[in-house]
């Protein structure tokens, strides 16, 4: 299908997709940045190292379920469309982030605290898994064939932008209160989680104005959408080869370097 979307139109598509994805990354990252404080709130006192490692394990749990989120929401996007899947992942991510900020500490509800946080963290991972790939697909389906790589590359920048926004919000909160106020059970460390709901409302408003991608709409009207995308991705040798190449040849190494440098290194400073 030949794309005829004007430059202003594709810029709007990229902006709307990127803003929502950036907010999801913000939601995903604030947990890692606040891991040290979170460890003192949701785990028993007496062994700070064990509490921090347990918190980092909960942080990592979000990554484990991301591929499942991509599978679930990718398939959902094929059934009901990209736009509504976008909205669902955004609400799930923002809602779970906001709720993490409402979970009482270990001293109040015991082991229920880390278990609730783990559950919400898994929801975050599922939502991000569906959002990130879905945003790239949505932009690609609006783009001319010779510029799909360039236009979808803007989605990749949202991870870094989300990191900067998360850092900025946390720093602004910390600048306006003492360390004891920030680290208290219902202290300032919860504010970045609560702020998420405002960002999500803004993004939902933007995305409600988005239209379905023209390529998907055309394929659906002609009955040419994939009947079994998982089978086509993993059972066809050529496609499965590309999946393995992307995973082990690029994404895995990139992920280790990025998260070690940006998150885990902080815990040793």
N, C-alpha and C positions, 0 to 999 in steps of 0.2 A: 504494500500500500504506500503510495507516494504521499509524503507529508507536505502540507501546504500551510502550516501554522506560521504566522508572522513572528519576527524576532521578539516583538513586545509580548506576544502570547507565550512563547517558550520561556522568556524571562520570568513571567508570572508563575508558570508551572514550576520552574526551578526554585523560585523564592518560596512559594507555598509549601513545596515538598521539603525544602531544606530547613525552614523554620521549625516545622513539626519534628523532624528528625533530630535537629539540634537540641530541642527541648527534651526529647527522649534520652539523648546522650547525657544531658545535664542531670536528669533523674538517675541515670545509671551510675554516674561518676561520683555524685556527692557521698554516696555510701562509702566508697573506697577512700575518699579524702578525709572522711570523718571516722575512719575505722578505729583509731586509737581511742577517741572519746566514746564511740559506740560500745567498744569492748568493756569499758568501765560501767556502762549503764545496763547492759543486757546479760552480763555474766557475773558470777559470784566473785567477791573480793578474795584476795589471798594468793592468787597466781596470775599476775598481770600478763606474763608471756603466753600462758595457755589461753587466756581470754582473748588476747590479740590474735593468736593463731586461729582460734575458733571463729572470730569475726572475719578474718581474711578467707577462711574456708566458706563462710556464708557468702562473701563477696564473689568468690570463685564459682559458687553454685549457679549464679546467674549466667555464667558463660557456658556451663555444661548443658543447660536447657535451650540455649539460643538456637542450635540447629533444629530442634524440635519445633520451636516457634516459627522458624522459616518454613518448615514442612507444613505445619498446620495452617498458618495464615497465608502461605503461598497458595495452598489448595483452596482456601476460603476465598482468596482474591480471584481465583479462576471461576469460582461459582457465583459470587455475588458482585464482583467488581472491585477495582482497586480503591475507589474513593471510600466506600463504606468499611472496607478492611482497614484502611488508614485510620479512620475515626475510631474503630474498635481498639486497635493497638495503642493509639494515643490515650484513650480513656483508661485502658487497663494499666498502662505505665504510670500516668499521672495519679490515678487513684491509689495504686499500691504505694507509690512514693509518699503521697500525703498520709496514708495510713501508717507507714513506718514511723512518721513523726508523731503519731498518736499512741503508739504502743507503750504502755507503762514499763518502767524499768524492772530489773530482776528483783529488787527489794520489795516491789509491790506485788508482783504476780509470779515470782519464781521462774521455773524453767519454761513456763508458757511464753515468756518474753522472747527468748532466742528462737523458739519454735515458730512463733508468729512472724518474726522478722524473716526467718528462713523461707516460710511460705510466701510472704510478699516479695521476697527477693527472687524467688522462682517465677512468680508472675511477671516481674520486671524483665527477666531474661527471655521469657516466652514472647513478651510484647516487643522487645527490641529485635529479637530474631525475625519477627514478621515485618516490623517497620522498616528496617534498614534495606533489606532486599526489595521490599515492596516499593519503597521510594525510588530506588534506582530503576526498577521495572517501569514504574509510572512515567518517569522522566524519559526513559528510553522509548516508550511507546508514543511519546509526543514529538520525538526528535527525528530529523532527517537521518537517513542511514549513514551518511558520511560524517555526521557529527555526534553520533550517540556516545562515543567514548568521551568526548570533550564535555558534553552536557551532563552526563551522569557522574563525571569526576567531581562536580560541585557537591554531590551528596557525600563524597568521601571527606570533604572539608568539614562537614558538620560535626564529626567526632572531635576534632581539635577545637572548633568553636564552642561546643558543649563543655569541653574541659575548661576553657577560658571563662565562660559564663559561671560555671560552678565555682571556680577559684574566686572570681570577683564577688559573687554573692556571699561566700563564706568569709572572705576578708572584710567586706563591708559590715557584716554582722559582728565579727570579732572586734572591729575597731570601735564599736559603740558600746562595749561592755567589758567588764573584767574577765579574767580567765575563769574565776570561780562561778561567775554568772553564766558564762558560756557553757561550762562543763557540768552544771547542775542537772539533776534528773529531768526537769522541765525547763532547761536553760536554752541559751541561744543556738546550740547546735541543732535544735529541732526546726528552727526558722527556715533554713534552706529547703527542708522537706515540705513545709507548709506553703512556701512560696510557689512550689511546683504547681499547685492547683490553679493559681492565677495565670501562669504561663500556659497551662493546658487549655484553659478557657479561651485565651487569645488564639491559640493555634486551632482549636476546634472551630472557632468563628471563621478563621481564614479558610480552613479546609472545607467547610460547608459550602463555600462559594466555588469550589473546584468542580469541574465536570469530569465525567468518565473519560478515560483515554480513548482517542479515536480508533486506534488499532484494535484494542480489546473490544470496543463496541461493534466494530465491523466483523471481527472473528466470531463474536457471540451471535450476531444476527445471521451469519452464514452457517452457524453450527460447526465451526471449525476449531473451537477451543479443545484443548487436550482432554481426552477422556480419562487418561491415567498418567499424569505428569511424573509421578514417582517412578513408575515402571520405565517411562521413556528416559528419565534421567539416569537411573542406576542399572538398567538391564541392557541398554544399548552401549556397546563397547566404546564407541567414539565419545559419547556423552559422559560416561562414567570415567573415562580417561581424563577428560577436562576437569571433572569434579576433583579427582585425586591430585591433578596438577595444581589446581587453584589452592587446595587445602594444604598440601605438603610443600609445594613449591613457592608459595607466596604468603598465604594468610597465617600459617602457624608461626613461622619465624617472625613475621611482623608483629603478631600479637604478643609473643614472648618479650620482644625488645620494648615495645610500647608500654605494656603494663608493668614490666619490671622497672623501667626508667621513670614512669610517671606516678606510680602508686607504691609499689613494694619498697622502692628505695627510700621513700619518705619515712618509713617505719624505723630506719636505722640512723636517722639524722638526730 
